[in-house]
Amino acid sequence: MEARLIKTESEYQTALKRIDELFDVTPDSKEFDEIELLVTLVDLYEQKHHAIEAPDPIEAIKFRMEQMELKRVDLVKFFGTKSRVSEILNRQRKLTVEMMRKLHKDFGIPATSLLA
């Protein structure tokens, strides 16, 4: 086993295939160190090249509305008025901290998504 940083997409794909081959090794096997190392190297590569950004707050709200089959009027309790709901969803007004707290608590939208 040669330890090297993964620098290309080809090396990344090769490492993923090797992890797949070693997936069922037991912790007491000689291959276990190899899979641990490969997983660490793949994770480093993914953080740099395949980073997943937090969703846009408004898109997160719309997604949750769709999941919960809610309409704009259902957001009045969070935003105060129908016109405020429209302003928020049309990006004419920013979410307040209190709005974010309510959305996080009642809808379970991750705070990181609302703060993005």
A tleap script that builds the chain and sets N, CA, C and O, in Angstrom:
source leaprc.protein.ff14SB
mol = sequence {
  NMET GLU ALA ARG LEU ILE LYS THR GLU SER
  GLU TYR GLN THR ALA LEU LYS ARG ILE ASP
  GLU LEU PHE ASP VAL THR PRO ASP SER LYS
  GLU PHE ASP GLU ILE GLU LEU LEU VAL THR
  LEU VAL ASP LEU TYR GLU GLN LYS HIE HIE
  ALA ILE GLU ALA PRO ASP PRO ILE GLU ALA
  ILE LYS PHE ARG MET GLU GLN MET GLU LEU
  LYS ARG VAL ASP LEU VAL LYS PHE PHE GLY
  THR LYS SER ARG VAL SER GLU ILE LEU ASN
  ARG GLN ARG LYS LEU THR VAL GLU MET MET
  ARG LYS LEU HIE LYS ASP PHE GLY ILE PRO
  ALA THR SER LEU LEU CALA
}
set mol.1.N position { 0.842 -1.177 0.000 }
set mol.1.CA position { 0.000 0.000 0.000 }
set mol.1.C position { 0.886 1.238 0.000 }
set mol.1.O position { 1.708 1.424 0.897 }
set mol.2.N position { 0.714 2.077 -1.004 }
set mol.2.CA position { 1.471 3.314 -1.108 }
set mol.2.C position { 0.543 4.473 -0.771 }
set mol.2.O position { -0.497 4.633 -1.410 }
set mol.3.N position { 0.895 5.277 0.210 }
set mol.3.CA position { 0.064 6.406 0.631 }
set mol.3.C position { 0.433 7.646 -0.172 }
set mol.3.O position { 1.565 8.128 -0.121 }
set mol.4.N position { -0.552 8.153 -0.916 }
set mol.4.CA position { -0.352 9.371 -1.706 }
set mol.4.C position { -1.638 10.171 -1.686 }
set mol.4.O position { -2.728 9.601 -1.632 }
set mol.5.N position { -1.519 11.484 -1.730 }
set mol.5.CA position { -2.703 12.321 -1.844 }
set mol.5.C position { -3.386 12.064 -3.181 }
set mol.5.O position { -2.728 11.787 -4.183 }
set mol.6.N position { -4.686 12.156 -3.186 }
set mol.6.CA position { -5.459 12.009 -4.421 }
set mol.6.C position { -5.510 13.385 -5.067 }
set mol.6.O position { -5.989 14.345 -4.463 }
set mol.7.N position { -5.013 13.477 -6.301 }
set mol.7.CA position { -4.912 14.779 -6.965 }
set mol.7.C position { -5.763 14.898 -8.218 }
set mol.7.O position { -6.039 16.008 -8.671 }
set mol.8.N position { -6.183 13.775 -8.785 }
set mol.8.CA position { -6.956 13.834 -10.025 }
set mol.8.C position { -8.261 13.059 -9.868 }
set mol.8.O position { -8.415 12.242 -8.960 }
set mol.9.N position { -9.176 13.332 -10.759 }
set mol.9.CA position { -10.453 12.611 -10.756 }
set mol.9.C position { -10.231 11.124 -11.016 }
set mol.9.O position { -10.933 10.283 -10.455 }
set mol.10.N position { -9.268 10.803 -11.856 }
set mol.10.CA position { -8.952 9.404 -12.143 }
set mol.10.C position { -8.455 8.683 -10.887 }
set mol.10.O position { -8.876 7.562 -10.602 }
set mol.11.N position { -7.567 9.327 -10.147 }
set mol.11.CA position { -7.082 8.738 -8.893 }
set mol.11.C position { -8.223 8.590 -7.888 }
set mol.11.O position { -8.294 7.609 -7.148 }
set mol.12.N position { -9.096 9.564 -7.876 }
set mol.12.CA position { -10.269 9.529 -6.994 }
set mol.12.C position { -11.147 8.322 -7.320 }
set mol.12.O position { -11.551 7.585 -6.420 }
set mol.13.N position { -11.440 8.120 -8.601 }
set mol.13.CA position { -12.269 6.987 -9.019 }
set mol.13.C position { -11.593 5.654 -8.687 }
set mol.13.O position { -12.251 4.703 -8.265 }
set mol.14.N position { -10.292 5.598 -8.880 }
set mol.14.CA position { -9.542 4.381 -8.547 }
set mol.14.C position { -9.629 4.091 -7.047 }
set mol.14.O position { -9.808 2.943 -6.642 }
set mol.15.N position { -9.503 5.128 -6.233 }
set mol.15.CA position { -9.595 4.953 -4.779 }
set mol.15.C position { -10.989 4.485 -4.374 }
set mol.15.O position { -11.130 3.631 -3.498 }
set mol.16.N position { -12.019 5.043 -5.012 }
set mol.16.CA position { -13.389 4.613 -4.703 }
set mol.16.C position { -13.599 3.137 -5.039 }
set mol.16.O position { -14.242 2.402 -4.289 }
set mol.17.N position { -13.049 2.716 -6.175 }
set mol.17.CA position { -13.164 1.303 -6.560 }
set mol.17.C position { -12.455 0.403 -5.548 }
set mol.17.O position { -12.959 -0.659 -5.182 }
set mol.18.N position { -11.283 0.844 -5.107 }
set mol.18.CA position { -10.535 0.036 -4.133 }
set mol.18.C position { -11.282 -0.031 -2.795 }
set mol.18.O position { -11.309 -1.081 -2.153 }
set mol.19.N position { -11.879 1.072 -2.379 }
set mol.19.CA position { -12.682 1.067 -1.147 }
set mol.19.C position { -13.826 0.077 -1.288 }
set mol.19.O position { -14.138 -0.667 -0.359 }
set mol.20.N position { -14.439 0.078 -2.449 }
set mol.20.CA position { -15.541 -0.861 -2.696 }
set mol.20.C position { -15.058 -2.310 -2.580 }
set mol.20.O position { -15.746 -3.160 -2.015 }
set mol.21.N position { -13.884 -2.574 -3.114 }
set mol.21.CA position { -13.315 -3.929 -3.040 }
set mol.21.C position { -13.029 -4.342 -1.593 }
set mol.21.O position { -13.181 -5.509 -1.233 }
set mol.22.N position { -12.618 -3.382 -0.778 }
set mol.22.CA position { -12.216 -3.670 0.602 }
set mol.22.C position { -13.335 -3.469 1.621 }
set mol.22.O position { -13.114 -3.621 2.822 }
set mol.23.N position { -14.505 -3.138 1.159 }
set mol.23.CA position { -15.576 -2.696 2.050 }
set mol.23.C position { -15.891 -3.668 3.180 }
set mol.23.O position { -16.229 -3.231 4.279 }
set mol.24.N position { -15.792 -4.944 2.946 }
set mol.24.CA position { -16.182 -5.933 3.952 }
set mol.24.C position { -15.020 -6.470 4.790 }
set mol.24.O position { -15.172 -7.479 5.480 }
set mol.25.N position { -13.869 -5.809 4.738 }
set mol.25.CA position { -12.747 -6.303 5.542 }
set mol.25.C position { -13.038 -6.104 7.028 }
set mol.25.O position { -13.776 -5.197 7.415 }
set mol.26.N position { -12.459 -6.945 7.831 }
set mol.26.CA position { -12.656 -6.852 9.280 }
set mol.26.C position { -11.537 -6.012 9.898 }
set mol.26.O position { -10.443 -5.928 9.338 }
set mol.27.N position { -11.806 -5.391 11.047 }
set mol.27.CA position { -10.797 -4.534 11.681 }
set mol.27.C position { -9.481 -5.234 12.001 }
set mol.27.O position { -8.449 -4.574 12.128 }
set mol.28.N position { -9.500 -6.535 12.132 }
set mol.28.CA position { -8.262 -7.249 12.452 }
set mol.28.C position { -7.493 -7.711 11.213 }
set mol.28.O position { -6.465 -8.376 11.334 }
set mol.29.N position { -7.988 -7.361 10.025 }
set mol.29.CA position { -7.298 -7.783 8.798 }
set mol.29.C position { -6.224 -6.772 8.413 }
set mol.29.O position { -6.249 -5.619 8.843 }
set mol.30.N position { -5.278 -7.231 7.591 }
set mol.30.CA position { -4.189 -6.340 7.173 }
set mol.30.C position { -4.686 -5.250 6.216 }
set mol.30.O position { -4.044 -4.208 6.089 }
set mol.31.N position { -5.809 -5.476 5.548 }
set mol.31.CA position { -6.349 -4.491 4.616 }
set mol.31.C position { -7.108 -3.365 5.317 }
set mol.31.O position { -7.434 -2.354 4.695 }
set mol.32.N position { -7.390 -3.536 6.608 }
set mol.32.CA position { -8.185 -2.531 7.312 }
set mol.32.C position { -7.482 -1.173 7.341 }
set mol.32.O position { -8.131 -0.143 7.162 }
set mol.33.N position { -6.174 -1.157 7.564 }
set mol.33.CA position { -5.427 0.103 7.552 }
set mol.33.C position { -5.521 0.776 6.188 }
set mol.33.O position { -5.624 1.998 6.089 }
set mol.34.N position { -5.485 -0.032 5.150 }
set mol.34.CA position { -5.573 0.518 3.791 }
set mol.34.C position { -6.914 1.198 3.565 }
set mol.34.O position { -6.965 2.300 3.020 }
set mol.35.N position { -7.993 0.559 3.974 }
set mol.35.CA position { -9.302 1.167 3.743 }
set mol.35.C position { -9.463 2.437 4.583 }
set mol.35.O position { -10.057 3.411 4.120 }
set mol.36.N position { -8.947 2.436 5.801 }
set mol.36.CA position { -9.018 3.645 6.630 }
set mol.36.C position { -8.270 4.799 5.977 }
set mol.36.O position { -8.756 5.930 5.949 }
set mol.37.N position { -7.096 4.507 5.457 }
set mol.37.CA position { -6.298 5.529 4.792 }
set mol.37.C position { -7.001 6.029 3.534 }
set mol.37.O position { -7.080 7.236 3.306 }
set mol.38.N position { -7.507 5.119 2.726 }
set mol.38.CA position { -8.202 5.514 1.499 }
set mol.38.C position { -9.430 6.373 1.794 }
set mol.38.O position { -9.676 7.360 1.101 }
set mol.39.N position { -10.188 6.010 2.800 }
set mol.39.CA position { -11.376 6.792 3.162 }
set mol.39.C position { -10.963 8.209 3.560 }
set mol.39.O position { -11.626 9.176 3.186 }
set mol.40.N position { -9.887 8.333 4.306 }
set mol.40.CA position { -9.390 9.653 4.708 }
set mol.40.C position { -8.949 10.463 3.495 }
set mol.40.O position { -9.278 11.644 3.383 }
set mol.41.N position { -8.212 9.839 2.594 }
set mol.41.CA position { -7.740 10.529 1.392 }
set mol.41.C position { -8.897 10.930 0.481 }
set mol.41.O position { -8.892 12.024 -0.084 }
set mol.42.N position { -9.881 10.057 0.336 }
set mol.42.CA position { -11.063 10.367 -0.476 }
set mol.42.C position { -11.823 11.533 0.147 }
set mol.42.O position { -12.278 12.430 -0.562 }
set mol.43.N position { -11.961 11.521 1.464 }
set mol.43.CA position { -12.656 12.604 2.154 }
set mol.43.C position { -11.962 13.941 1.912 }
set mol.43.O position { -12.626 14.943 1.648 }
set mol.44.N position { -10.645 13.964 1.998 }
set mol.44.CA position { -9.893 15.195 1.732 }
set mol.44.C position { -10.119 15.683 0.304 }
set mol.44.O position { -10.331 16.874 0.074 }
set mol.45.N position { -10.074 14.769 -0.643 }
set mol.45.CA position { -10.291 15.128 -2.047 }
set mol.45.C position { -11.701 15.683 -2.247 }
set mol.45.O position { -11.884 16.691 -2.929 }
set mol.46.N position { -12.694 15.024 -1.653 }
set mol.46.CA position { -14.082 15.454 -1.812 }
set mol.46.C position { -14.314 16.826 -1.193 }
set mol.46.O position { -15.063 17.633 -1.744 }
set mol.47.N position { -13.690 17.098 -0.068 }
set mol.47.CA position { -13.844 18.408 0.559 }
set mol.47.C position { -13.342 19.517 -0.356 }
set mol.47.O position { -13.902 20.613 -0.385 }
set mol.48.N position { -12.303 19.226 -1.086 }
set mol.48.CA position { -11.712 20.232 -1.967 }
set mol.48.C position { -12.413 20.312 -3.326 }
set mol.48.O position { -12.603 21.405 -3.859 }
set mol.49.N position { -12.796 19.172 -3.884 }
set mol.49.CA position { -13.285 19.142 -5.261 }
set mol.49.C position { -14.775 18.856 -5.417 }
set mol.49.O position { -15.341 19.111 -6.480 }
set mol.50.N position { -15.403 18.345 -4.403 }
set mol.50.CA position { -16.821 17.990 -4.494 }
set mol.50.C position { -17.603 18.569 -3.314 }
set mol.50.O position { -18.559 17.960 -2.833 }
set mol.51.N position { -17.193 19.732 -2.862 }
set mol.51.CA position { -17.841 20.340 -1.698 }
set mol.51.C position { -19.313 20.623 -2.000 }
set mol.51.O position { -19.671 21.071 -3.089 }
set mol.52.N position { -20.141 20.352 -1.011 }
set mol.52.CA position { -21.574 20.605 -1.140 }
set mol.52.C position { -21.889 21.871 -0.358 }
set mol.52.O position { -21.682 21.936 0.854 }
set mol.53.N position { -22.382 22.859 -1.055 }
set mol.53.CA position { -22.717 24.113 -0.403 }
set mol.53.C position { -24.092 24.026 0.238 }
set mol.53.O position { -24.965 23.284 -0.214 }
set mol.54.N position { -24.263 24.797 1.297 }
set mol.54.CA position { -25.571 24.858 1.947 }
set mol.54.C position { -26.577 25.462 0.967 }
set mol.54.O position { -26.233 26.372 0.213 }
set mol.55.N position { -27.812 24.968 0.970 }
set mol.55.CA position { -28.800 25.517 0.047 }
set mol.55.C position { -29.151 26.956 0.395 }
set mol.55.O position { -28.995 27.393 1.535 }
set mol.56.N position { -29.615 27.664 -0.584 }
set mol.56.CA position { -30.098 29.021 -0.417 }
set mol.56.C position { -31.274 29.008 0.571 }
set mol.56.O position { -32.122 28.119 0.486 }
set mol.57.N position { -31.350 29.974 1.511 }
set mol.57.CA position { -32.426 29.962 2.510 }
set mol.57.C position { -33.832 29.930 1.911 }
set mol.57.O position { -34.695 29.196 2.392 }
set mol.58.N position { -34.060 30.708 0.886 }
set mol.58.CA position { -35.397 30.756 0.283 }
set mol.58.C position { -35.711 29.430 -0.398 }
set mol.58.O position { -36.836 28.936 -0.310 }
set mol.59.N position { -34.731 28.856 -1.072 }
set mol.59.CA position { -34.949 27.552 -1.698 }
set mol.59.C position { -35.194 26.477 -0.645 }
set mol.59.O position { -35.983 25.559 -0.868 }
set mol.60.N position { -34.520 26.586 0.501 }
set mol.60.CA position { -34.746 25.630 1.592 }
set mol.60.C position { -36.180 25.741 2.107 }
set mol.60.O position { -36.822 24.729 2.387 }
set mol.61.N position { -36.678 26.964 2.231 }
set mol.61.CA position { -38.063 27.176 2.683 }
set mol.61.C position { -39.038 26.614 1.655 }
set mol.61.O position { -39.983 25.911 2.014 }
set mol.62.N position { -38.816 26.916 0.390 }
set mol.62.CA position { -39.716 26.426 -0.667 }
set mol.62.C position { -39.700 24.899 -0.736 }
set mol.62.O position { -40.739 24.273 -0.944 }
set mol.63.N position { -38.537 24.311 -0.565 }
set mol.63.CA position { -38.424 22.855 -0.580 }
set mol.63.C position { -39.233 22.251 0.562 }
set mol.63.O position { -39.964 21.280 0.365 }
set mol.64.N position { -39.101 22.834 1.769 }
set mol.64.CA position { -39.844 22.315 2.916 }
set mol.64.C position { -41.342 22.526 2.723 }
set mol.64.O position { -42.140 21.677 3.120 }
set mol.65.N position { -41.733 23.643 2.118 }
set mol.65.CA position { -43.153 23.875 1.835 }
set mol.65.C position { -43.691 22.781 0.916 }
set mol.65.O position { -44.787 22.261 1.124 }
set mol.66.N position { -42.910 22.447 -0.089 }
set mol.66.CA position { -43.312 21.397 -1.027 }
set mol.66.C position { -43.427 20.051 -0.314 }
set mol.66.O position { -44.394 19.315 -0.516 }
set mol.67.N position { -42.446 19.737 0.511 }
set mol.67.CA position { -42.471 18.474 1.254 }
set mol.67.C position { -43.694 18.367 2.158 }
set mol.67.O position { -44.299 17.302 2.282 }
set mol.68.N position { -44.045 19.483 2.784 }
set mol.68.CA position { -45.138 19.484 3.755 }
set mol.68.C position { -46.480 19.881 3.135 }
set mol.68.O position { -47.490 20.008 3.827 }
set mol.69.N position { -46.462 20.074 1.801 }
set mol.69.CA position { -47.660 20.468 1.056 }
set mol.69.C position { -48.296 21.729 1.637 }
set mol.69.O position { -49.504 21.791 1.865 }
set mol.70.N position { -47.442 22.735 1.872 }
set mol.70.CA position { -47.902 24.005 2.423 }
set mol.70.C position { -48.069 25.037 1.326 }
set mol.70.O position { -47.471 24.939 0.255 }
set mol.71.N position { -48.885 26.015 1.617 }
set mol.71.CA position { -49.092 27.150 0.719 }
set mol.71.C position { -48.486 28.387 1.373 }
set mol.71.O position { -48.127 28.369 2.550 }
set mol.72.N position { -48.378 29.452 0.599 }
set mol.72.CA position { -47.799 30.696 1.120 }
set mol.72.C position { -48.532 31.182 2.369 }
set mol.72.O position { -47.913 31.679 3.310 }
set mol.73.N position { -49.841 31.035 2.367 }
set mol.73.CA position { -50.632 31.501 3.513 }
set mol.73.C position { -50.218 30.793 4.804 }
set mol.73.O position { -50.391 31.344 5.890 }
set mol.74.N position { -49.683 29.595 4.699 }
set mol.74.CA position { -49.233 28.853 5.878 }
set mol.74.C position { -47.993 29.478 6.524 }
set mol.74.O position { -47.648 29.149 7.660 }
set mol.75.N position { -47.332 30.370 5.804 }
set mol.75.CA position { -46.129 31.015 6.337 }
set mol.75.C position { -46.428 32.311 7.083 }
set mol.75.O position { -45.527 32.910 7.669 }
set mol.76.N position { -47.677 32.743 7.064 }
set mol.76.CA position { -48.038 33.995 7.735 }
set mol.76.C position { -47.649 33.948 9.214 }
set mol.76.O position { -47.203 34.953 9.768 }
set mol.77.N position { -47.810 32.804 9.848 }
set mol.77.CA position { -47.469 32.708 11.278 }
set mol.77.C position { -45.976 32.926 11.531 }
set mol.77.O position { -45.580 33.259 12.648 }
set mol.78.N position { -45.151 32.741 10.507 }
set mol.78.CA position { -43.714 32.972 10.646 }
set mol.78.C position { -43.320 34.401 10.279 }
set mol.78.O position { -42.428 34.988 10.890 }
set mol.79.N position { -43.996 34.946 9.276 }
set mol.79.CA position { -43.579 36.226 8.713 }
set mol.79.C position { -44.500 37.392 9.058 }
set mol.79.O position { -44.118 38.545 8.855 }
set mol.80.N position { -45.690 37.132 9.568 }
set mol.80.CA position { -46.578 38.200 10.024 }
set mol.80.C position { -47.747 38.515 9.119 }
set mol.80.O position { -48.886 38.556 9.584 }
set mol.81.N position { -47.498 38.739 7.836 }
set mol.81.CA position { -48.573 39.090 6.900 }
set mol.81.C position { -48.355 38.384 5.564 }
set mol.81.O position { -47.266 37.891 5.269 }
set mol.82.N position { -49.426 38.350 4.762 }
set mol.82.CA position { -49.314 37.748 3.424 }
set mol.82.C position { -48.319 38.520 2.566 }
set mol.82.O position { -47.539 37.928 1.820 }
set mol.83.N position { -48.353 39.847 2.681 }
set mol.83.CA position { -47.434 40.643 1.859 }
set mol.83.C position { -45.981 40.401 2.280 }
set mol.83.O position { -45.087 40.388 1.433 }
set mol.84.N position { -45.743 40.212 3.571 }
set mol.84.CA position { -44.393 39.925 4.048 }
set mol.84.C position { -43.928 38.571 3.523 }
set mol.84.O position { -42.767 38.419 3.144 }
set mol.85.N position { -44.826 37.586 3.500 }
set mol.85.CA position { -44.495 36.264 2.944 }
set mol.85.C position { -44.038 36.425 1.505 }
set mol.85.O position { -43.021 35.861 1.101 }
set mol.86.N position { -44.785 37.192 0.739 }
set mol.86.CA position { -44.456 37.422 -0.664 }
set mol.86.C position { -43.100 38.113 -0.799 }
set mol.86.O position { -42.283 37.731 -1.638 }
set mol.87.N position { -42.866 39.124 0.024 }
set mol.87.CA position { -41.590 39.848 -0.032 }
set mol.87.C position { -40.413 38.916 0.276 }
set mol.87.O position { -39.381 38.967 -0.392 }
set mol.88.N position { -40.577 38.072 1.285 }
set mol.88.CA position { -39.502 37.141 1.658 }
set mol.88.C position { -39.244 36.144 0.531 }
set mol.88.O position { -38.102 35.957 0.112 }
set mol.89.N position { -40.305 35.508 0.043 }
set mol.89.CA position { -40.134 34.469 -0.977 }
set mol.89.C position { -39.681 35.029 -2.323 }
set mol.89.O position { -39.116 34.304 -3.142 }
set mol.90.N position { -39.928 36.323 -2.552 }
set mol.90.CA position { -39.471 36.967 -3.789 }
set mol.90.C position { -38.153 37.713 -3.596 }
set mol.90.O position { -37.711 38.458 -4.471 }
set mol.91.N position { -37.537 37.500 -2.438 }
set mol.91.CA position { -36.213 38.053 -2.128 }
set mol.91.C position { -36.180 39.578 -2.071 }
set mol.91.O position { -35.147 40.195 -2.333 }
set mol.92.N position { -37.299 40.169 -1.733 }
set mol.92.CA position { -37.352 41.623 -1.599 }
set mol.92.C position { -37.087 42.045 -0.156 }
set mol.92.O position { -36.828 43.217 0.116 }
set mol.93.N position { -37.153 41.101 0.750 }
set mol.93.CA position { -36.911 41.357 2.173 }
set mol.93.C position { -36.123 40.173 2.730 }
set mol.93.O position { -36.338 39.027 2.335 }
set mol.94.N position { -35.219 40.467 3.641 }
set mol.94.CA position { -34.399 39.407 4.246 }
set mol.94.C position { -35.112 38.782 5.437 }
set mol.94.O position { -35.960 39.403 6.078 }
set mol.95.N position { -34.745 37.546 5.710 }
set mol.95.CA position { -35.243 36.866 6.903 }
set mol.95.C position { -34.637 37.512 8.145 }
set mol.95.O position { -33.459 37.868 8.157 }
set mol.96.N position { -35.452 37.660 9.190 }
set mol.96.CA position { -34.923 38.132 10.464 }
set mol.96.C position { -34.475 36.924 11.275 }
set mol.96.O position { -34.810 35.784 10.953 }
set mol.97.N position { -33.722 37.185 12.318 }
set mol.97.CA position { -33.264 36.102 13.190 }
set mol.97.C position { -34.466 35.383 13.796 }
set mol.97.O position { -34.469 34.156 13.893 }
set mol.98.N position { -35.482 36.135 14.201 }
set mol.98.CA position { -36.672 35.520 14.796 }
set mol.98.C position { -37.392 34.621 13.783 }
set mol.98.O position { -37.848 33.534 14.139 }
set mol.99.N position { -37.495 35.060 12.542 }
set mol.99.CA position { -38.110 34.235 11.491 }
set mol.99.C position { -37.328 32.934 11.323 }
set mol.99.O position { -37.906 31.852 11.216 }
set mol.100.N position { -36.004 33.063 11.303 }
set mol.100.CA position { -35.154 31.878 11.142 }
set mol.100.C position { -35.352 30.907 12.301 }
set mol.100.O position { -35.430 29.696 12.096 }
set mol.101.N position { -35.433 31.439 13.506 }
set mol.101.CA position { -35.648 30.579 14.681 }
set mol.101.C position { -36.949 29.798 14.552 }
set mol.101.O position { -36.990 28.592 14.796 }
set mol.102.N position { -38.018 30.503 14.165 }
set mol.102.CA position { -39.328 29.852 14.038 }
set mol.102.C position { -39.309 28.787 12.943 }
set mol.102.O position { -39.834 27.689 13.127 }
set mol.103.N position { -38.709 29.113 11.820 }
set mol.103.CA position { -38.634 28.154 10.709 }
set mol.103.C position { -37.823 26.924 11.108 }
set mol.103.O position { -38.178 25.795 10.768 }
set mol.104.N position { -36.747 27.153 11.821 }
set mol.104.CA position { -35.915 26.036 12.278 }
set mol.104.C position { -36.691 25.166 13.266 }
set mol.104.O position { -36.692 23.940 13.155 }
set mol.105.N position { -37.340 25.797 14.218 }
set mol.105.CA position { -38.054 25.059 15.260 }
set mol.105.C position { -39.265 24.319 14.706 }
set mol.105.O position { -39.450 23.135 14.991 }
set mol.106.N position { -40.090 25.000 13.919 }
set mol.106.CA position { -41.356 24.410 13.463 }
set mol.106.C position { -41.231 23.572 12.195 }
set mol.106.O position { -41.963 22.597 12.028 }
set mol.107.N position { -40.317 23.937 11.302 }
set mol.107.CA position { -40.170 23.216 10.034 }
set mol.107.C position { -38.976 22.276 10.035 }
set mol.107.O position { -38.874 21.402 9.175 }
set mol.108.N position { -38.072 22.446 10.990 }
set mol.108.CA position { -36.883 21.606 11.022 }
set mol.108.C position { -35.881 21.939 9.932 }
set mol.108.O position { -35.053 21.103 9.569 }
set mol.109.N position { -35.952 23.157 9.407 }
set mol.109.CA position { -34.973 23.567 8.394 }
set mol.109.C position { -33.649 23.815 9.123 }
set mol.109.O position { -33.624 24.564 10.100 }
set mol.110.N position { -32.565 23.211 8.674 }
set mol.110.CA position { -31.283 23.401 9.360 }
set mol.110.C position { -30.897 24.881 9.440 }
set mol.110.O position { -31.049 25.628 8.474 }
set mol.111.N position { -30.404 25.283 10.591 }
set mol.111.CA position { -29.997 26.674 10.787 }
set mol.111.C position { -28.938 27.082 9.766 }
set mol.111.O position { -28.934 28.221 9.298 }
set mol.112.N position { -28.048 26.170 9.420 }
set mol.112.CA position { -27.001 26.493 8.443 }
set mol.112.C position { -27.590 26.855 7.086 }
set mol.112.O position { -27.024 27.676 6.364 }
set mol.113.N position { -28.719 26.253 6.735 }
set mol.113.CA position { -29.378 26.582 5.467 }
set mol.113.C position { -30.015 27.957 5.535 }
set mol.113.O position { -29.988 28.705 4.558 }
set mol.114.N position { -30.584 28.291 6.672 }
set mol.114.CA position { -31.252 29.582 6.819 }
set mol.114.C position { -30.259 30.730 6.935 }
set mol.114.O position { -30.581 31.864 6.579 }
set mol.115.N position { -29.078 30.455 7.422 }
set mol.115.CA position { -28.060 31.493 7.596 }
set mol.115.C position { -27.210 31.707 6.351 }
set mol.115.O position { -26.474 32.690 6.271 }
set mol.116.N position { -27.298 30.819 5.394 }
set mol.116.CA position { -26.444 30.889 4.195 }
set mol.116.C position { -26.680 32.155 3.399 }
set mol.116.O position { -26.043 32.363 2.367 }
savepdb mol mol.pdb
quit
